[in-house]
Amino acid sequence: MSDLLSRRLAQLGEPANLSLLGECLHGIERECLRVDRDGQLALTPHPQALGSALTHSQITTDYSESLLEFITGTAADPAETLGELERIHRFAYDKLGSELLWSPSMPCALPDEATIPIARYGSSNIGRLKYVYRKGLALRYGKTMQCIAGIHYNFSLPERLWQLQQQAEGDTLSARDYQSARYIALIRNFRRYSWLLMYLFGASPALDKGFMRGRPHQLQELDASTLYLPYATSLRMSDLGYQSSAQSGLTPCYNDLASYTDSLRLAVGTPYPAYVEAGTKRGDEWLQLNTNILQIENEYYSSIRPKRVTHSGERPIQALTSRGVQYVEVRCLDINPFLPLGIDVAQARFIDAFLLFCALEDSPLLENGECGDCTRNFLKVVKEGRRPGLHLQRQGRSVELKAWAGELLERILPLAELLDRSQDSQAHVEALAHQQAKVADVELTPSAQVLAILLDHFVSQAPLFTPGTAGGIAVPPEAEAGMLVEERDEDSDIIAQINELLETRVRPAVAGDGGDIQYRGYRDGVVHLQMQGACSGCPSSTATLKHGIEGLLKHYVPEVVEVRAA
């Protein structure tokens, strides 16, 4: 632990200051595609029952008319934030009718580019501007890339904390400039260490073959319709996802806020030859807002952004320049398809400890090639982070990923302990222990679990989506099967949903491999199932039950908390 970090921790650990850590604020934006019952992209307009995509404060669309975005407010406890996200999910599902939400970050099998609908926001000036901006994204990057979904995690520390540390350190900057400088320092450290988040939480090691649209690649074929990399953690964040040639030379300097805003301002004002050639209009039809490297600042695809809430009509750069950094937006998080919300409280608490570490640890300028090393480390982990013996670059030297990850988690531990002291809990330390387990056993990472489930399905040639029902499967009567728990009348709706999913989704898939799944009851959030036939002797049956089926039931039936083998 550095001397600077020790001093800052000691100061925040004083009884008079400890409560400041309970004033950190959290907000989440979660994206997800609407799909039909066959797992195909929903081509219907944004459901009117969800409200106006232009004006609704919690539910809007992102790029596509089919790409929903759920937006929470801010709360001091991330559990409250996730509670709000759950309520938004429940409301949306209640209004979607026969449509479903696609859980993974990488999109479902997509129709041709022309068929993917761009989000519309009405005929107002702002609505048309948002639409033209998205037409520009389609022109520049293609519609397919814009259908990728993720989770954005917004985090801020209280202003009183910054003021306390500025006074203790005798810094002479204005309060606004000091706070901005500290957030920029946080971002520098995030750039140094964010590869760790990709290893721990990356959940997109595979994608639909159609996603590549015939482009050359180095992916391997899992089956006729699926491509993957055996050690990938997050193809979403690789050069196959949010990347562009126009932006390849745009890596804003994070030495200070002014250099960051200057680099974005330059990109927004500098023409790019390919976009100039395309033009802004074809006849009377708008193609893009302008022909510059970025149409607007938000077009820059970064893993983290300094942010300030904007006033009406104010651009993000203007807000940052005039009032400084207010919070950071972490943008590199995959959706975990095994979690109903794509993220859970344990992950949020670890991210809090990680970001607090980035904020309080010493953060020298990125010099002498370190900026390039940060980029290369990140891209290396997203494409091969689970490779045994993988090495990264740290201060010009090669270091094994697992060794560095273990060291980082040990350095983050005091931050987790301090957060727990401020809240009289053990939640942050326990969350960190979960991450230490992933470093010790790579098979516990979400990317490994996703790949295991895909392999289990595809090796057995069992489709993920099978039309029809399980009518041809012999099922013993309920009395003969034997219920393991006494069910309650008030759970009848939940039980009906569980059985519908088992009949239409789960049992047809495993039947293709000569197996079957028997329902054995539901009570207090626990579903009891029994694997039969070929499934019962399959070495991966437990993993399939726990990670595949449990994740499916949790996603569609929020009341389900666990699946147990009978």
MITOR-552749 format. One line per 8 residues: their letters; for each residue x, y, z of C-alpha. Coordinates in Angstrom, 3 decimals, padded with zeros to 6 digits. Example, Ala and Ser with C-alpha at 12.3 -4.5 7.8 and 13.67 -1.06 7.14 Angstrom:
2
AS) 012.300:-004.500:007.800; 013.670:-001.060:007.140
END
This chain:
566
MSDLLSRR) 000.000:000.000:000.000; 001.360:003.418:-000.968; 001.956:006.057:001.704; -000.600:008.340:000.054; -003.286:005.653:000.097; -002.489:004.838:003.736; -002.901:008.491:004.762; -006.168:008.857:002.880
LAQLGEPA) -007.561:005.650:004.340; -006.540:006.668:007.847; -008.262:010.024:007.433; -011.502:008.478:006.160; -011.347:005.859:008.905; -011.584:008.478:011.658; -014.969:008.335:013.441; -015.884:011.868:012.349
NLSLLGEC) -015.256:011.066:008.674; -016.305:007.443:008.285; -019.920:008.275:007.425; -018.775:010.079:004.248; -018.354:006.723:002.505; -022.051:006.081:003.001; -022.801:009.144:000.871; -021.396:007.755:-002.363
LHGIEREC) -024.092:007.685:-005.043; -024.884:004.936:-007.539; -026.946:004.782:-010.696; -027.355:002.122:-013.386; -028.309:002.147:-017.065; -029.079:-001.313:-018.435; -029.639:-002.026:-022.139; -031.447:-005.052:-023.578
LRVDRDGQ) -032.982:-006.067:-026.898; -036.635:-006.952:-027.313; -037.049:-010.352:-028.991; -039.964:-012.567:-029.961; -040.678:-016.039:-028.555; -038.277:-017.606:-031.058; -035.386:-015.406:-029.973; -035.564:-013.231:-033.098
LALTPHPQ) -035.214:-009.449:-032.978; -038.565:-007.777:-032.337; -039.342:-005.485:-035.273; -042.347:-003.892:-033.600; -042.343:-000.195:-032.615; -041.393:000.816:-029.083; -044.409:-000.355:-027.036; -046.746:002.544:-026.271
ALGSALTH) -047.482:000.980:-022.885; -043.882:001.711:-021.842; -044.373:005.440:-022.356; -042.577:007.897:-024.617; -038.997:006.938:-025.447; -038.196:010.655:-025.731; -039.554:011.834:-022.403; -039.800:008.844:-020.050
SQITTDYS) -037.273:009.211:-017.222; -036.650:005.479:-016.714; -037.398:003.647:-019.973; -036.122:004.753:-023.358; -034.445:003.262:-026.428; -030.772:003.370:-027.282; -029.731:002.883:-030.895; -032.435:000.634:-032.242
ESLLEFIT) -036.176:000.814:-031.767; -035.724:-002.722:-030.402; -032.967:-001.791:-027.913; -034.493:-000.789:-024.594; -032.584:001.174:-021.982; -033.603:001.104:-018.319; -032.384:004.050:-016.232; -032.389:004.271:-012.443
GTAADPAE) -032.072:007.318:-010.283; -029.218:007.595:-007.789; -029.055:006.096:-004.311; -026.452:005.809:-001.576; -026.945:002.048:-001.307; -026.475:000.070:-004.535; -029.068:-002.389:-003.217; -031.630:000.412:-003.531
TLGELERI) -030.436:001.143:-007.057; -030.846:-002.497:-008.035; -034.237:-002.574:-006.337; -035.336:000.284:-008.569; -033.899:-001.507:-011.623; -035.902:-004.602:-010.699; -039.117:-002.558:-010.481; -038.432:-001.125:-013.945
HRFAYDKL) -037.890:-004.654:-015.283; -041.139:-005.870:-013.740; -043.072:-002.946:-015.169; -041.581:-003.494:-018.627; -042.301:-007.215:-018.665; -045.859:-006.518:-017.653; -046.258:-004.334:-020.764; -044.312:-006.404:-023.340
GSELLWSP) -047.044:-008.926:-024.095; -045.570:-011.889:-025.937; -042.126:-010.319:-026.331; -039.106:-011.087:-024.174; -035.886:-009.336:-023.164; -032.668:-010.747:-024.600; -030.324:-011.294:-021.682; -026.742:-011.472:-023.109
SMPCALPD) -024.697:-008.463:-024.214; -024.049:-009.778:-027.721; -027.204:-009.650:-029.805; -029.470:-012.426:-030.959; -029.427:-013.560:-034.578; -030.104:-010.299:-036.401; -031.912:-009.680:-039.680; -030.130:-007.915:-042.527
EATIPIAR) -028.844:-004.419:-041.837; -031.664:-002.691:-043.680; -034.286:-004.439:-041.531; -032.865:-003.419:-038.137; -035.057:-000.471:-037.087; -033.429:002.775:-035.948; -035.032:004.321:-032.860; -037.526:007.094:-033.533
YGSSNIGR) -038.434:009.870:-031.127; -041.205:011.772:-032.852; -041.294:014.894:-034.988; -039.976:017.471:-032.503; -036.613:019.106:-033.203; -034.873:017.125:-030.457; -036.607:013.921:-031.568; -035.460:014.362:-035.176
LKYVYRKG) -031.930:015.257:-034.040; -031.703:012.023:-032.024; -032.915:010.052:-035.042; -030.427:011.636:-037.458; -027.615:011.048:-034.966; -028.486:007.341:-035.005; -028.640:007.342:-038.802; -025.096:008.680:-038.647
LALRYGKT) -024.069:005.824:-036.357; -025.541:003.356:-038.870; -023.582:004.990:-041.681; -020.331:005.027:-039.748; -020.346:001.724:-037.868; -023.234:-000.319:-039.194; -026.465:-001.166:-037.437; -025.230:-004.528:-036.180
MQCIAGIH) -022.628:-003.101:-033.811; -025.224:-000.752:-032.380; -027.330:-003.702:-031.184; -024.756:-004.679:-028.551; -026.024:-004.163:-024.998; -024.255:-003.506:-021.709; -024.508:-002.047:-018.238; -023.326:001.446:-017.355
YNFSLPER) -022.464:001.965:-013.690; -022.499:005.564:-012.443; -020.541:006.362:-009.279; -019.742:009.508:-007.327; -018.048:010.378:-004.068; -019.496:013.148:-001.864; -018.113:016.643:-002.342; -017.397:016.832:001.391
LWQLQQQA) -014.935:013.948:000.998; -013.013:015.810:-001.704; -013.006:018.985:000.396; -011.709:017.089:003.426; -008.816:015.574:001.487; -007.979:018.824:-000.287; -007.666:020.589:003.049; -005.532:017.806:004.513
EGDTLSAR) -003.209:017.807:001.500; -002.927:021.596:001.346; -003.933:021.768:-002.308; -004.451:025.330:-003.583; -006.738:024.608:-006.545; -010.346:025.723:-006.439; -012.706:023.132:-004.962; -014.165:022.497:-008.422
DYQSARYI) -010.780:021.995:-010.072; -009.476:019.791:-007.263; -012.518:017.536:-007.466; -012.195:017.298:-011.251; -008.480:016.518:-010.984; -009.201:013.707:-008.520; -011.864:012.178:-010.768; -009.456:012.335:-013.710
ALIRNFRR) -006.849:010.620:-011.513; -009.462:007.939:-010.760; -009.910:007.441:-014.520; -006.150:007.067:-015.043; -006.073:004.287:-012.460; -009.173:002.764:-014.001; -007.313:002.635:-017.309; -004.448:000.854:-015.528
YSWLLMYL) -006.570:-001.769:-013.821; -009.870:-002.173:-015.710; -008.597:-005.355:-017.353; -009.367:-006.929:-013.967; -013.082:-006.138:-014.390; -013.019:-007.823:-017.798; -011.563:-010.993:-016.308; -013.976:-011.023:-013.362
FGASPALD) -017.208:-009.938:-015.074; -016.795:-010.419:-018.825; -019.659:-012.590:-020.085; -019.514:-012.532:-023.882; -017.012:-015.145:-025.142; -019.201:-016.066:-028.135; -021.455:-014.436:-030.705; -023.841:-015.293:-033.494
KGFMRGRP) -022.009:-015.910:-036.775; -024.272:-013.419:-038.553; -022.870:-010.653:-036.358; -019.694:-010.615:-038.442; -021.623:-009.907:-041.691; -018.958:-011.775:-043.660; -016.083:-009.661:-042.291; -012.716:-011.422:-041.839
HQLQELDA) -011.998:-012.573:-038.297; -009.941:-015.006:-036.224; -012.833:-016.499:-034.277; -013.365:-020.249:-034.033; -016.570:-022.043:-034.981; -018.550:-023.524:-032.118; -021.363:-024.714:-034.339; -022.862:-023.733:-037.680
STLYLPYA) -024.249:-020.483:-036.294; -021.897:-019.590:-033.425; -018.375:-018.174:-033.274; -016.190:-017.877:-030.184; -012.706:-017.625:-028.753; -011.838:-020.345:-026.232; -010.255:-017.976:-023.676; -012.247:-014.786:-024.377
TSLRMSDL) -013.950:-012.882:-021.591; -015.744:-010.047:-023.426; -015.898:-009.992:-027.213; -018.270:-007.068:-026.716; -015.341:-004.921:-025.600; -012.883:-006.293:-028.164; -012.052:-004.942:-031.600; -015.082:-006.916:-032.808
GYQSSAQS) -017.408:-004.765:-030.734; -017.276:-001.095:-029.886; -014.411:-000.101:-032.117; -013.970:002.086:-035.195; -011.119:003.089:-037.486; -012.083:006.754:-037.211; -011.777:006.600:-033.435; -008.663:004.415:-033.388
GLTPCYND) -006.384:007.439:-032.999; -008.665:009.125:-030.502; -007.486:008.252:-027.006; -008.123:011.374:-024.964; -005.349:012.348:-022.612; -006.351:011.955:-018.979; -003.619:014.189:-017.591; -006.229:016.764:-016.656
LASYTDSL) -009.797:017.726:-017.456; -008.779:020.448:-019.923; -006.735:018.066:-022.092; -009.634:015.591:-022.098; -012.253:018.135:-023.154; -009.855:019.662:-025.709; -009.319:016.275:-027.387; -013.073:015.650:-027.630
RLAVGTPY) -013.740:019.197:-028.824; -011.134:018.688:-031.555; -012.721:015.392:-032.629; -016.187:016.973:-032.772; -014.787:019.754:-034.967; -012.404:017.836:-037.274; -013.722:016.382:-040.577; -013.029:012.720:-041.329
PAYVEAGT) -012.411:011.946:-045.037; -014.732:008.938:-045.301; -017.570:010.826:-043.631; -016.943:013.887:-045.786; -017.250:011.689:-048.852; -020.602:010.349:-047.630; -021.900:013.865:-046.930; -024.547:014.980:-044.481
KRGDEWLQ) -027.551:014.738:-046.837; -028.759:012.815:-049.844; -031.261:015.120:-051.489; -033.574:016.156:-048.662; -032.690:013.132:-046.517; -030.309:013.640:-043.580; -027.596:010.969:-043.359; -025.632:012.229:-040.334
LNTNILQI) -025.389:015.317:-038.175; -021.999:016.320:-039.602; -018.914:014.839:-041.262; -016.525:015.136:-038.308; -014.697:012.347:-036.433; -017.470:012.519:-033.833; -020.950:013.860:-034.508; -021.312:014.628:-030.797
ENEYYSSI) -019.182:013.843:-027.747; -021.250:010.790:-026.770; -020.185:009.026:-029.949; -016.768:008.386:-028.397; -016.716:004.730:-027.317; -014.816:004.701:-024.045; -014.756:002.248:-021.156; -015.230:005.096:-018.653
RPKRVTHS) -016.303:008.732:-018.876; -016.099:011.763:-016.593; -019.624:013.161:-016.329; -021.626:016.150:-015.159; -025.408:016.389:-015.225; -026.281:018.763:-018.068; -028.771:021.595:-018.093; -031.387:021.866:-020.823
GERPIQAL) -029.686:022.558:-024.164; -026.200:022.135:-022.677; -023.631:019.813:-024.248; -021.579:017.410:-022.101; -018.300:019.246:-022.832; -019.870:022.555:-021.839; -021.112:021.101:-018.554; -017.693:019.645:-017.711
TSRGVQYV) -015.861:022.841:-018.648; -018.138:025.161:-016.712; -018.827:023.125:-013.562; -016.281:020.287:-013.481; -016.590:016.515:-013.041; -019.461:015.309:-010.886; -019.269:011.524:-011.292; -017.830:008.757:-013.483
EVRCLDIN) -019.696:006.397:-015.794; -018.210:002.890:-016.091; -019.235:001.569:-019.517; -017.341:-001.712:-019.981; -019.569:-004.061:-017.971; -021.142:-006.993:-019.779; -024.615:-008.168:-018.880; -024.377:-011.361:-016.828
PFLPLGID) -027.008:-013.635:-018.433; -027.233:-015.743:-015.273; -028.527:-012.804:-013.224; -032.120:-011.522:-013.545; -030.938:-007.908:-013.769; -027.615:-008.616:-015.470; -025.801:-007.434:-012.337; -026.252:-008.125:-008.633
VAQARFID) -025.463:-006.428:-005.344; -022.263:-008.411:-004.773; -020.837:-007.217:-008.091; -021.897:-003.640:-007.335; -020.201:-003.708:-003.926; -016.966:-004.974:-005.434; -017.077:-002.289:-008.131; -017.530:000.296:-005.369
AFLLFCAL) -014.395:-000.967:-003.618; -012.530:-001.070:-006.938; -013.508:002.503:-007.852; -012.702:003.764:-004.360; -009.262:002.186:-004.708; -008.803:003.931:-008.074; -009.881:007.219:-006.469; -007.642:007.079:-003.392
EDSPLLEN) -004.520:005.345:-004.707; -001.668:007.433:-006.087; -002.230:008.048:-009.809; 000.791:009.408:-011.701; 000.395:010.601:-015.274; 000.298:007.973:-018.010; 003.764:008.442:-019.509; 006.582:006.475:-021.141
GECGDCTR) 004.318:004.169:-023.101; 002.064:003.270:-020.170; -001.053:004.525:-021.952; -000.430:002.068:-024.801; 000.222:-000.745:-022.331; -003.120:-000.032:-020.663; -004.932:-000.331:-023.986; -003.095:-003.505:-024.978
NFLKVVKE) -003.648:-005.155:-021.569; -007.368:-004.448:-021.779; -007.707:-005.819:-025.325; -005.589:-008.850:-024.459; -007.811:-009.788:-021.529; -011.096:-009.400:-023.408; -009.901:-011.800:-026.118; -007.799:-014.286:-024.138
GRRPGLHL) -008.101:-013.412:-020.450; -008.706:-017.030:-019.355; -005.675:-018.396:-021.201; -003.443:-020.307:-018.750; -000.235:-018.433:-017.989; -001.352:-015.218:-019.735; 001.022:-012.298:-019.126; 000.376:-008.547:-019.197
QRQGRSVE) 002.647:-005.506:-019.182; 003.165:-003.575:-015.950; 005.604:-000.665:-015.923; 007.498:-002.118:-018.851; 007.755:-005.608:-017.383; 005.856:-008.803:-018.092; 003.683:-010.075:-015.227; 001.323:-013.044:-015.066
LKAWAGEL) -002.336:-011.998:-015.026; -003.260:-014.226:-012.093; -000.388:-012.950:-009.984; -001.206:-009.318:-010.727; -004.925:-009.922:-010.142; -004.189:-011.471:-006.757; -001.993:-008.526:-005.805; -004.648:-006.023:-006.873
LERILPLA) -007.353:-007.736:-004.856; -005.109:-007.683:-001.786; -004.583:-003.936:-002.320; -008.340:-003.402:-002.709; -009.142:-005.373:000.466; -008.502:-002.421:002.881; -010.943:-000.350:000.811; -013.597:-003.074:001.116
ELLDRSQD) -012.959:-003.283:004.861; -013.313:000.490:005.225; -016.597:000.478:003.297; -017.860:-002.299:005.563; -016.850:-000.349:008.669; -018.811:002.654:007.406; -021.923:000.482:006.938; -021.440:-001.999:009.794
SQAHVEAL) -021.456:-004.991:007.460; -019.230:-007.594:005.815; -020.803:-007.287:002.368; -017.852:-005.671:000.587; -015.276:-008.091:001.985; -017.521:-011.010:001.045; -017.940:-009.590:-002.463; -014.168:-009.324:-002.798
AHQQAKVA) -013.785:-012.928:-001.609; -016.049:-014.008:-004.481; -013.641:-012.323:-006.897; -010.619:-013.956:-005.272; -012.303:-017.310:-005.896; -012.571:-016.462:-009.617; -008.867:-015.706:-009.762; -008.127:-019.039:-008.082
DVELTPSA) -010.527:-020.953:-010.348; -011.109:-019.500:-013.821; -014.137:-021.779:-014.332; -016.070:-019.582:-011.872; -015.902:-016.556:-014.168; -019.094:-015.664:-016.075; -017.353:-016.039:-019.439; -016.295:-019.604:-018.577
QVLAILLD) -019.806:-020.428:-017.380; -021.391:-019.006:-020.540; -019.058:-021.041:-022.721; -019.706:-024.202:-020.679; -023.449:-023.839:-021.192; -023.059:-023.171:-024.913; -020.795:-026.181:-025.310; -023.230:-028.317:-023.372
HFVSQAPL) -026.031:-027.302:-025.725; -024.179:-027.343:-028.996; -022.105:-030.466:-028.496; -025.387:-032.290:-027.840; -026.928:-030.490:-030.852; -029.740:-029.215:-028.655; -031.036:-025.834:-029.893; -031.306:-022.899:-027.532
FTPGTAGG) -034.705:-022.006:-028.978; -037.052:-024.764:-030.094; -040.487:-023.967:-031.466; -043.471:-025.974:-030.253; -043.926:-027.809:-026.996; -042.680:-030.885:-025.236; -045.819:-032.828:-026.087; -043.908:-035.879:-027.290
IAVPPEAE) -042.025:-036.415:-024.053; -043.397:-038.986:-021.664; -044.072:-037.409:-018.296; -045.279:-039.399:-015.313; -048.320:-038.046:-013.490; -047.551:-035.546:-010.777; -048.596:-037.959:-008.070; -046.305:-040.617:-009.520
AGMLVEER) -043.434:-038.201:-009.880; -043.674:-037.219:-006.242; -043.601:-033.577:-005.138; -040.797:-032.695:-002.745; -042.453:-029.720:-001.094; -045.965:-028.709:-000.168; -046.964:-025.946:-002.558; -049.128:-023.002:-001.581
DEDSDIIA) -052.206:-021.743:-003.395; -050.859:-018.171:-003.408; -047.916:-019.364:-005.540; -050.129:-020.777:-008.303; -049.269:-018.029:-010.837; -045.542:-018.445:-010.215; -045.791:-022.233:-010.531; -047.691:-021.877:-013.803
QINELLET) -044.945:-019.628:-015.232; -042.242:-022.085:-014.148; -043.992:-025.028:-015.764; -044.629:-023.101:-018.982; -040.918:-022.319:-019.286; -039.986:-025.914:-018.539; -042.450:-027.250:-021.130; -041.683:-024.802:-023.933
RVRPAVAG) -037.973:-024.005:-023.431; -036.100:-026.389:-021.222; -037.486:-029.887:-021.821; -037.511:-029.720:-025.633; -033.839:-028.683:-025.571; -032.651:-031.526:-023.347; -034.916:-034.020:-025.112; -032.733:-033.680:-028.192
DGGDIQYR) -029.936:-035.252:-026.170; -032.082:-038.116:-024.873; -032.780:-036.557:-021.506; -035.650:-035.079:-019.589; -036.274:-032.767:-016.664; -038.992:-033.434:-014.094; -040.640:-030.710:-012.017; -040.673:-031.584:-008.302
GYRDGVVH) -042.189:-028.498:-006.710; -041.737:-024.820:-005.777; -041.762:-023.071:-002.414; -040.091:-019.991:-000.896; -038.236:-019.097:-004.096; -036.737:-022.590:-004.577; -037.570:-024.740:-007.625; -036.953:-028.484:-007.272
LQMQGACS) -036.084:-030.326:-010.509; -034.867:-033.806:-011.363; -032.617:-034.648:-014.313; -033.621:-037.915:-016.011; -032.497:-040.096:-018.899; -029.189:-039.155:-020.516; -029.082:-035.950:-018.516; -028.885:-037.723:-015.186
GCPSSTAT) -025.539:-039.272:-016.013; -024.058:-036.305:-017.817; -020.973:-034.864:-016.043; -022.158:-031.341:-016.819; -025.742:-031.910:-015.654; -025.225:-030.047:-012.388; -023.674:-027.074:-014.178; -026.527:-027.078:-016.688
LKHGIEGL) -029.077:-027.174:-013.898; -027.448:-024.470:-011.795; -026.169:-022.075:-014.439; -028.372:-022.656:-017.449; -031.826:-023.545:-016.154; -031.528:-021.555:-012.936; -030.471:-018.485:-014.892; -033.368:-018.932:-017.317
LKHYVPEV) -035.979:-019.281:-014.571; -034.577:-016.382:-012.543; -034.658:-014.168:-015.605; -038.268:-014.779:-016.536; -039.661:-015.453:-013.047; -038.055:-012.958:-010.639; -039.524:-014.763:-007.614; -037.200:-017.736:-008.278
VEVRAA) -033.992:-017.458:-006.228; -032.575:-020.986:-006.580; -032.916:-024.284:-008.452; -032.135:-027.483:-006.549; -031.598:-030.983:-007.892; -034.090:-033.503:-006.554
END
